[in-house]
Amino acid sequence: MYSIILAAGQGIRLGKPFPKCLIKIGHGTLLERHLDLLSIAGVAAYHVVIGQGGVWTPAQQQNVRATVERYGGQTTVNDLSMQTHSAASLALGICNIASDVVVVDGDVFYDKTILLRLVQQTESTIVVTKAPPGAGGSRVTLFESQDPPALYAHQITEQLDSDYVYAGMMKICRPDLELFKQKLSSGTFDSQLLSVLLNTICHDKLIFCLIAGDNLNYEDRLHSKYPHHFAPGNVINLNTEQDLLRLNETSLP
């Protein structure tokens, strides 16, 4: 299984003078944590897409390259990262892949249990999490299938009224790769968040939902009916100082 870490962003809202994937988490960086957990989950190949310009100085690029090479992975530079967004980075990372692939935003903190459940899924998967009050991000509405009983993404946009948000983690299974590559090759999504691409794809095919959260009983009806759609653990998108405070209050496994 392959992995792509999308880490080309500037992290303007967080205001750090370095890429967010290099934030210290416990005894290492967030990037090292990603690579360690992917290794534990049985992922054999790592591909990190980094940026150009802004906080992505040559020194910072080399810092990330050295880390990724230490894990036996490779890096690709999104030369237009100042003008494009995460979908363009995914297009660069996915072009030569022909196997199942786990895609993770470089600025997401998550528990090992969530990644393990994600890797075990056999369908194209989007991970959503119960959103705290006032949280931003692309909201997800769920579609309940009765035969077989399952939860799928119905819509994914920032304008939706929903308790769920896209959490920056997904798995694309091999049969779905060509659909993703076809959509991305058009360039239509280059300046868009990855969630815009996912919203388009979920109208072409069913995208399985894995719901992550600290308290898996927050949706008793859904939890009892679709237990295989739930994974215990934290998911924190590191965008603001408040997110860092939440992370500091989280006990690291």
N, C-alpha and C positions, 0 to 999 in steps of 0.2 A: 504493500500500500504506500502511496505517495502523500506528501504533505506540502502545502503552500502557506507560507506566513506572509500576510500582506502588511508590510511595515513601512511603506513609502510616504506616509503622511507627515505633515509639519508639526502637528500638535500645538497649534497656535493658542487654543483656549487654555491649555495647561501652562503655557509660558515657559517651558524649559529650554535651555540653550542646547539641547541634544535630543535625538529621536526618542520617542516614548518607549520603544522596545528596550532601551538601555537604562530605564528606571530601575533602581535597586529594589529587589523583592527578596527579603530574607538575606541569604548569603550570596545571592547572585543577581543577575539582571532578569527582567521579564523575558527577554529573548532566550536566555539560558533555561529559564523555567519551561517555556514552550518546548524547547528541544528535548529537555529531560523527560517531560510528560509524554511527548510523542514517541520517544524511544521506549518508554515503559509500556505504552499502548500497542507496541508492535509495528509502528510505522518505520519503514526501512530507509526512506529517502526524504531529504529535506530541501526545500527550495524557498529562499527568502527573497522577496521583492522589496528593494530599498529605493530611496528617492535621490533626487539631484537638486542641489541648490538649497538655500535657506539653512536649516539646522543640519542638512545633509552635506557637510563639508567633506573634502577628501579624507580627512582624518577620521571622521565619524563613519564614513563608508568603509574604510579599512578596518576600523574597530569591529564592525559587524561581520565583515568578510572573515576576519581572523577567527571569530567565535564560531561562525557557521562551518568553516573549514575544519575546525577542531572536532566537530561532530560528523564530519564526512559529507556535509551538504554543499550546496552551491547558492550563489546570489546572482540576481539580475537587477540592473538599475533601470528604473522607470525614468528615462531622461526627461520626460514631460510631466513629472509628478507635481510641479507647481501649477500646471494648467489642467491636469486630469484628476481622476479620483480612483477609488478602489476597484471599480470594474475594469479600468484600463490596466491596473496592476495584475488583476486576475488573468486578463487576456495574455499578458506576457508570461505568466507562470504556467498556464495550462496548455499552451500550444503544442508541446511535445509529449504530453502525458497520454498514456493509453491504459491506465489502470484506475482503480478506485482512488479518490483523492480527498483528504481532509483539508479544508480551507479555514484558516483562523486569522482574524484580525490581530495585528501585532500588538495592539494596545488593550487586549482583553485579558483579564485575570479570571481563571476558572479552576475548579477543583478537578482532581484526577478522575473522580467517579463519572463526571459528565463526559469527558473525553472517551473513557472506556465504553460507555453506553453508546456514544456517537459512532465509534469505530465498529461496534457490533451490529449496527443497523444494516439492513440489506437493501434499503431504498434510498433514493436521493433525499437528504435530510436537511431541514432547517431547524436550528435550535432557537426557541423563544423562552423568555423568562417573565415571571410576574413583575410588572413594572412598579417601582415605588411611586407614591404620589408626586406628580409634577415632573416625572422623568421624561427626558427627550428621547428621540430615536424613532426609528421606523416601526410603526405599530403593525401588529399582525392579527387578522381575524381568522378564526378556525372554522374548518368545515368538517362535520362529523359524517363518516361513512359507516353504513350499517352492515355492509357485506363486502369485505370483512370489516369488523368493528375497528375503526382507525380514525386518527385526527390528521387533517391535512391543512396546509395554508390556503386560505381563500383569497385574501388580499394582503398586500404589504406596502403601506405608504405612511408618511408622516401625518397625513390628514385624518387617519382613521380614529374612531372612538373604540379603543380596545384596551384590555388589561395586560396585553402581551406586547413585547418588543423584540425585534430581531437582535440576537445576542452576539453577533459577529463570529459565529461558528457554524459550519455545515460540512456535510460529506456529500460528494458527488460520486455516484456509482458509475462504473464504466459504460453501461448502456446509455447514460444521459450525457456523456461527455460531448458527443457530436452536437447535441442541441445547444449546449453552453458555448462551444467553440463557434458554432454558426452565428449565434446572436452576438458574440463578442467581436467576431471578425468584421462586422459591419462598421464598427467605430461609433455606432449610435450611442453607446453607453459610456464612452470614454470619460466624459466629464461628470458622470453620475455616480452616486453611491451604489454599492453592490445591491442594496435592497431594491433599487429601481429595476435592475435586471431580474432579480428574483420575482418581483411582482409580475413581470411579463411572462416569465417561464411558468409560474404557477397557474397561468391561464391556458398553457399548452399541455401540461401534464400535472399529475398529482405530486405534491411535495410533502413528504412525511414530516410531522412536527414532533420534536423532542422537547419537553418542557422542563426547564431547570429551575430549582429554587431551594431555599433553605427549609421551607416547611411544605412538604408535599401534600399536606391535607388542606391547603388553602382553597382547592377546588375539589370538594369531596365527591361530587357526582362524577366529574371527569376522571378523577384519580381512581375511583373504584371501577369505572367502566373501561378505562384505557390505561391500566397500570404500566404497560410497557412503553408508554409515551412520557413517563416522568423519570427524572434523574435528580438525586439529591446533590446539593452543593451550591456554592456561590458562583455568580457570574457578575463581574464588575467591569464595565467599560471605562477606561481611565481617560476621561476628557477634562475634568475640572479638579480643583483642589479638594472639593467635597468628596469626589470619588477616591482621591488618595487617602483622605481621612477614613472613609469607609474601609479601604483596604488595610490601613494600619490597625483598625479595630477588629479585623478578621484574623482568626488564628490560622497560621499557615501550616498545612499538613507536612 
